Amino acid sequence: MHSLQNYGLSDTLTFDACQSAGEPAGYDAAIINILTTTATPATLFLGGLWMQRYSAQTQALAGNPLFELGNHSWSHPDFTQLGPAEMSAEIQRTQQLLLSLTGQQPTLFRFPFDRYTDEAVVVVGQHGLRAISGDVISGDPDPQVSARAMVQAITGQVDNGSIIIMHMNTRGEHTAEALPEIISQLREQGYTFVTVSQLLGLAPLPTSP
Ligand SMILES: [Zn+2]
């Protein structure tokens, strides 16, 4: 029986691809290149509008076994301001696009801005999804947060089982710059990177630590 304990310390890198209506977002290819060249698994929460814009990239990400894809709503609204029907529409439309682009039905959801109510969590569950927050906030959307500050903030906050929140929509101006150091420092501290589903015991672990 595999157990995460066999891996000692483990944690998860997550990257959100947020896009609101009328606010085109980017695709930070440098982040994906770093994760790929360092063989670092990650969970990517993709917005519906973002996937419409980056359909080919979404399909490539889905085909890469390092990455697990999750739902990050359609147009990135604040769920504390929505009624249940609007929440459902945001979730369902994104599920459908992910399924049609990738053939995969995600099981994980991240709330925009990490803001939610008890009712919102129930609605997410009704769609067969589990809401995933994070305990380590990189602060990466703030351009004032330098790569060095981000490395210090993340490596200082990480604990066993941590979920680290970053962005891959180019709002995180220094994320790619900081990422190689974050990965190498955490590996030196003994951490193994796994996906959210692996961290929660919902998916098989990698075969070798
Ligand atoms: Zn977001």
Boltz pocket constraint, residues with backbone or C-beta under 6 A from the ligand:
constraints:
  - pocket:
      binder: B
      contacts: [[A, 16], [A, 17], [A, 18], [A, 19], [A, 72], [A, 76], [A, 111], [A, 112], [A, 113]]
      max_distance: 6.0
